[in-house]
Amino acid sequence: MKTRDFFFDLPPELIAQHPPETRGESRMMTVDRRSGRIGHGMVRDLPDLLPPGTLAVFNDSRVRKARLFGRAGDTGGRAEFLLLKSPDGLVWRVMSNRRRRLVPGRVFLFPEGLEAEVTDGAGNGPLLRFSRPVTEEYLDRCGHVPLPPYIRREDEPRDAERYQTVYARVPGSVASPTAGLHFTPEILGRMDRRGIRRLTVTLHVGPGTFLPVRSENIEDHVMHREDYSLEPVVAEEIAAGKARGVPILAVGTTSVRVLESSWGEGGPVPGSGSTEIFIYPGYRFRGADMIFTNFHVPRSTLFMLVCAFGGTDLMRHAYREAVREGYRFFSYGDGMLIF
């Protein structure tokens, strides 16, 4: 299967650079997989479109302000780092705009007297050893929101709130599970009153999630790995619902990845782990019956995932219609319900 088959033309002006003025006031396309019918509405309509009793699965990962600016201790040159993962808060795997200059022993200086030394410059990416633990509180004070590269501006104060879901709980993501950005307490309350059961899983979104596939054949693509967890009570409720024929709505592709990665005999297996699942056309879904998601990057694994779920021809058609209708794309863009 060729990567070029998942390309589509997207006018740059349709890539949303800012969130909508009011959370939840985005447009929503609906796509019926069986009939092929495409409809248009608003995200606030979503609760009324879901059958009562639906189990809606949300990702409660919280985005860290993991983008950190510093200066080289020897030259004073400005450096930018994205803090990815740490076992103890002291040593962090990072991405940087100065990777070629991240030679072991080099020191960088950060706000509030924090220093870091490069301890590795190869392998799975550079490692920085900080002079004291980098805490969530420090990042909240001194870090910046890690907006994706297609948002071509610096982060602003309101991004700290708008690039976070209202139900975010567990810190760990360096990119937002963006389908959840549409939900407000009012929309969630209407779901509750409709008898829609809300469940949460956790998947920490990594920096590779929005990147296009660069191999000619998609089967040659090496998928990024992301950590997830699934509580036993949630797994039990999903398995029981599935056995009763209750529809499962995955809110976002990250929730899809947890459901499909953890699925065992008869339902999801609880626990913590990591996943590099790559879902593309031909995959047989076991957990998700409906997906609510945003519009994704051409040639990305996320677009391939929705093509696997909705059908490649239908999703290509839906995306062409989204372009014609002027839908806003990507993280701060509009939504789509595929059922």
Secondary structure, DSSP 8 states (H G I E B T S, - for coil): -BGGGG-----GGGB--S--SSTT--EEEEE-TTT--EEEEEGGGHHHHS-TT-EEEEE-EEE---EEEEEETTT--EEEEEEEE-SSSSEEEEEETTGGG--TT-EEE-GGG-EEEEEESSTTS-EEEESS---HHHHHHH-B----TTS-S---TTHHHHTS-TT--EEEESS--GGGGG--HHHHHHHHHTT-EEEEEEE---TTTT-B--SSBGGG-----EEEEE-HHHHHHHHHHHHHT--EEEESHHHHHHHHHHEETTEE--EEEEE-----TT---SS-SEEEEE---TTBHHHHHHHHHH-HHHHHHHHHHHHHTT--BSTTS-EEEE-
